[in-house]
Amino acid sequence: MPSLLTLAELCIAQRVWPEAVDTLEAIVSISREQAPKLTALFALASIYEKVLTRPADVDRVLRTALAVEPSNARALRALVRRMAAEAEEPDEARRREFADLLLRLAEVESDLEQKSGILAELSDVQLRLGDPRAAETSLVEAVACSPTNIRAFTRLSGLFRSAKGLDQVAYGEALVALIEKGAEIGHADARWFASLGHVEVEALGRVREGIAHLQRAVELDPTLYEARFALASACARVGSNDQASRVLLEMLIPLPHPLLSILDPAAALALLEASLTAERRVEESIVASELRAVAGDLEAPQRDWLRLRRLIPVEMQHGTLDRTSLVTHVLPSSGRHVLLEVAAAIAGVEAKMLRSDLSEIGITPRDRIGSRAGHPTRLILDRVARQLGVADVELVITPRVTRPRVLVHDSPWVVLPSSLADAEEPLQLVHLARAVARIAFGVPWLEELAPANVEALLVAAARHVAPGYARNGEDSQLVTQYQQGLGRALSRRQRRLLDELAPHLNSVDAQAPDIRDLIEAVHRAELRAAFLVGGDFLAIIDEQASSDPDLREAIEMPSTRALSTVLDHPLVGDVARFALSAEATALRHRLGSIWTR
């Protein structure tokens, strides 16, 4: 045999095809060993196909190879390839032979991706042979072998579709078989569990089993947002409203993308409202109702109630939110930086360093509206100031400003445009609450200074007790100027408060933040505080829309687009998520800003 094989190789090398064929055929006929016989057969197949173009002989020698070794993958692949390339429509006998070859090849194929493709092709042949059960078995195994084979998984559901629709029972059984087969191989895919969960909940009446499978799907792939919505719906159906609301809130917090990605976000909000109501979480359910109003999913009576509601008078038993509470419970974590405490320590110095020239605006102390004047806007300001623990705030209403401002004089002055004094009470409350919250945080001047000046003022104050604070190269001229002014303006009490902050300022973690992040955090806290004292999320949207043309244009027509714009807005979206939290509701109960439907 070795000599004959060597002779055959020499003949092939010299392209002496008749002698090469004779030698190889002799090896096949006389060899008693499997290895040389298979080597000769595959060499013959190559010569007959690529050189001599004798297809009948190609098929003959490949079938001979299978007779020698029935599970030979090389021979099976070659025959499958040749039969798949045939131009003529095969008869039933030919199809059955093709199906048998595919099945045998699938059994010996070790690469799971390749095996998946073979089984998917086998299922097609079995369908043409009128054997849907065998086709189902093959396709189930094809999907189990390769969870990424989306086409095969889609075709699996197609097996159970007819003019009458999807046979849910049969499809459910196939999905169970798929999950079991996948477990044998060591594969699991979220889409399998999600599809089975949908079928069980919607068609088979096995809601609790469906919930378990939907939970498994979400664990495997949290980006299956429709499955998460289906899970929440199923939980609500069995009375697990707490679980339903938790799933839906996780689609909104910390980011709204999951909820906005489903087909009908308004339906998810309606379910959230119903679940929260069933839990007796009335305040959060009203926020969900307000979001539904933005999405255009609320009936007229409900919309009217939201717009016409007014807060009851604050009673003595209702508490306040002092600065400590505002920092720990309202201010976003990105704003809890030692520089904000520096601002609080030097509170009051602005009356000496940043004192506003009222004459530039055209107002005088006589324009102030006192608490005894009985002015409705002044009454709102007094209420807000009491709730946020701020005293000695002056109010001026004038046509000489176009936006609400906080001016520094002997005490903070809240200056409102005349047009705003004629606005609805909820909108006035939001504007006033933002201004008062700014005062409460110790940064009444925040909107009156450019970001660079804000940073320079705070860094200059910090350096009075931590000389090396935020020194990166040469100091800016602004910092130097503020340092000189602060040296003369700081009182003994303010210096003592700064001394208490020195250890924090000298720590490694106290490096100066991006001042824009700190300013945005305070702005978010202002709006959060405005929601806490007013409890009206729609008024928050209106307040921001007055200065944001894109937001104003988006909310003109309630729709999914309007909802998306609101929830993605850096300030309004943050308030929406804060408003849906149990902590915000607890703070509102403390302040008395709650509603009764």
C-alpha positions, 0 to 999 in steps of 0.5 A, spaced: 500 500 500 505 505 501 508 503 494 502 504 491 500 510 494 507 513 493 506 511 485 499 515 485 502 521 488 508 521 483 502 520 477 498 526 480 504 530 480 506 529 473 499 530 471 498 523 468 491 522 470 489 515 467 495 512 471 493 516 477 486 513 477 488 506 475 493 506 481 488 509 486 482 504 484 487 499 485 488 501 492 481 501 493 479 494 491 485 491 494 486 495 500 484 491 507 485 497 511 481 503 512 486 509 512 489 508 505 482 506 502 479 513 504 485 516 502 485 513 495 477 515 495 478 522 496 483 523 491 479 520 486 473 524 488 478 530 487 480 528 480 474 526 477 470 533 479 476 538 478 480 534 472 476 529 469 469 532 470 465 525 471 460 527 476 457 520 476 464 517 478 465 523 484 458 521 487 460 513 486 467 514 490 464 519 495 458 513 497 464 508 497 467 512 502 461 512 506 460 505 505 467 504 508 466 509 514 458 511 515 460 517 519 466 520 515 464 528 515 468 529 509 464 525 505 458 527 508 460 534 507 462 533 499 455 529 498 451 534 501 454 540 497 454 536 491 446 535 492 445 542 494 448 545 488 444 540 483 440 545 478 434 540 477 428 540 482 430 533 486 424 528 486 422 525 493 427 519 493 433 524 492 430 529 497 430 523 502 437 521 501 439 529 502 435 529 508 439 523 511 445 526 509 444 532 512 442 528 519 448 524 519 452 530 518 449 534 523 450 528 528 458 528 527 459 536 526 463 538 532 462 546 531 456 548 533 455 554 529 456 549 523 451 544 526 446 549 527 446 551 519 446 544 517 440 543 522 436 549 519 437 546 512 435 539 514 428 542 517 427 546 510 428 539 507 423 535 512 418 541 511 418 539 503 417 532 505 411 533 509 414 532 516 413 538 520 414 534 527 421 532 524 422 539 521 420 542 528 425 538 532 431 539 527 429 547 528 429 547 535 436 543 535 439 548 530 437 554 535 439 551 541 446 550 538 447 557 536 443 562 540 445 568 535 442 564 529 436 569 529 434 567 522 433 560 525 429 562 531 424 567 527 423 561 522 421 556 529 415 561 530 413 561 523 412 553 523 406 555 527 403 560 523 397 559 519 391 563 516 388 563 523 394 566 526 399 563 531 398 556 534 400 558 541 400 552 544 404 548 539 409 554 539 409 554 547 411 546 547 416 548 542 419 553 546 419 549 552 423 543 548 428 549 546 430 551 553 431 544 555 435 542 549 439 549 550 440 547 557 443 540 555 448 544 551 449 549 556 446 555 552 441 559 554 438 565 551 433 571 553 429 571 547 427 564 548 425 565 555 421 572 553 417 569 548 415 563 552 413 568 558 409 572 553 405 566 550 404 563 557 401 570 560 397 572 554 395 565 551 396 559 555 393 562 562 399 560 566 401 567 568 405 565 574 410 561 570 410 566 565 412 571 570 418 566 572 420 566 565 420 573 563 424 574 570 429 570 567 429 573 560 430 580 563 436 577 568 439 574 561 438 581 557 436 587 561 435 590 554 429 586 552 425 592 554 418 589 551 419 583 556 420 588 562 414 591 560 410 584 559 413 582 566 410 588 569 403 587 566 403 580 568 405 582 575 399 587 575 395 581 573 396 577 579 396 583 584 403 584 585 403 591 584 409 593 588 413 588 583 410 591 577 411 598 579 418 596 581 420 594 574 417 600 571 420 605 575 427 601 573 425 603 566 425 610 568 430 611 573 436 612 573 435 613 565 428 613 561 431 610 555 428 603 557 421 606 557 422 610 551 424 604 547 418 600 548 412 600 542 407 604 547 411 608 553 404 611 554 401 604 556 407 603 561 405 610 564 398 608 565 400 601 568 405 605 573 400 609 575 395 604 576 400 600 580 402 606 584 395 607 586 393 600 588 399 601 593 396 607 595 402 611 593 398 617 591 403 622 590 407 618 585 401 616 581 399 623 580 406 624 577 405 618 573 399 621 571 402 628 569 407 624 565 401 621 561 398 628 560 405 630 557 404 624 552 397 625 550 394 619 554 390 623 559 382 624 558 380 631 559 377 631 566 384 628 569 388 634 565 383 639 567 384 637 575 391 637 574 391 644 571 386 647 576 389 644 583 391 648 588 395 647 595 392 647 601 394 653 606 401 650 610 399 648 617 403 649 623 404 642 624 408 642 617 415 642 617 421 645 613 427 643 610 433 647 612 440 647 608 442 641 611 436 637 609 436 640 602 444 638 601 443 631 604 436 629 601 435 634 595 442 636 592 444 631 587 451 627 589 455 631 584 453 637 587 456 635 594 462 638 594 466 642 599 466 648 595 459 648 596 460 648 604 465 654 602 460 658 599 455 657 605 461 659 610 462 665 607 454 667 606 453 674 607 460 676 604 456 678 598 453 684 601 460 687 601 463 684 595 458 683 590 453 688 592 448 690 586 447 697 584 439 697 584 439 704 580 442 700 574 435 696 574 431 702 575 428 700 582 429 703 589 428 700 596 421 703 595 419 698 590 419 692 595 413 689 597 412 687 604 409 681 608 403 686 610 402 688 603 397 682 602 400 681 595 398 674 592 405 673 590 408 676 596 404 670 600 407 665 595 414 667 597 413 667 604 410 660 604 416 658 600 421 661 604 418 658 611 418 651 608 425 652 605 428 655 612 430 662 609 428 669 612 429 676 610 427 675 603 425 682 599 420 682 593 420 686 588 416 686 581 418 690 576 417 690 568 425 692 568 427 685 568 425 679 563 427 673 568 427 672 575 433 674 579 436 674 586 440 681 587 444 682 593 443 688 597 443 688 605 439 682 604 437 678 598 432 681 593 428 676 589 426 681 583 420 678 578 418 680 572 411 684 572 408 678 567 410 673 571 406 676 577 400 675 573 401 668 571 398 662 574 400 660 582 403 654 580 408 657 575 409 663 580 411 658 586 416 654 581 420 661 580 420 663 587 422 656 590 428 656 585 430 663 587 429 661 595 433 655 594 439 658 591 439 663 597 438 657 602 444 653 599 448 659 600 449 661 593 444 667 591 449 670 586 450 664 582 446 666 576 449 673 577 456 671 576 459 668 570 462 660 571 469 663 571 467 668 577 463 663 581 469 658 581 474 664 582 470 666 588 470 659 591 477 658 590 479 664 593 475 663 599 478 656 600 485 659 600 484 663 606 485 656 610 488 652 605 493 656 601 495 650 596 488 649 594 487 648 586 493 651 584 495 648 577 500 653 574 499 660 575 493 663 578 488 667 574 487 674 575 480 673 578 482 669 584 487 674 586 482 679 585 477 675 590 482 673 595 484 681 596 477 683 597 475 677 601 481 678 606 478 685 607 470 683 607 470 676 611 468 676 618 470 673 624 465 668 624 466 666 617 473 665 618 472 660 623 467 657 619 472 656 613 477 654 619 473 648 620 473 646 613 480 646 612 481 639 613 477 637 608 480 642 603 487 640 604 485 632 603 486 629 596 479 628 594 477 635 595 480 638 588 476 643 585 471 640 580 468 642 574 465 648 576 459 647 570 458 640 574 457 644 580 452 649 578 448 644 574 447 640 580 445 646 584 440 648 578 437 641 579 437 642 586 433 648 585 428 645 581 427 639 585 426 643 591 421 647 587 417 641 586 417 639 593 414 645 595 409 645 590 408 638 588 406 640 581 411 637 575 407 640 570 409 647 573 416 645 573 415 643 565 412 650 564 417 654 568 423 650 564 419 651 557 419 659 558 427 659 557 428 653 553 425 654 546 426 646 544 422 644 550 417 649 549 416 647 542 416 639 543 410 640 549 406 644 544 402 638 542 402 632 547 405 626 544 410 620 545 415 626 542 413 630 548 414 625 553 421 623 550 423 630 550 421 631 557 424 625 560 431 626 556 431 633 559 437 634 563 433 638 568 426 636 567 427 629 566 431 629 573 426 632 577 421 627 574 425 621 576 426 625 583 419 626 584 417 618 583 422 616 589 419 615 596 424 620 599 421 625 595 414 623 597 416 623 604 419 630 604 413 633 601 408 630 606 413 633 611 412 640 607 404 639 606 405 639 599 400 633 598 394 632 593 387 629 594 384 626 588 
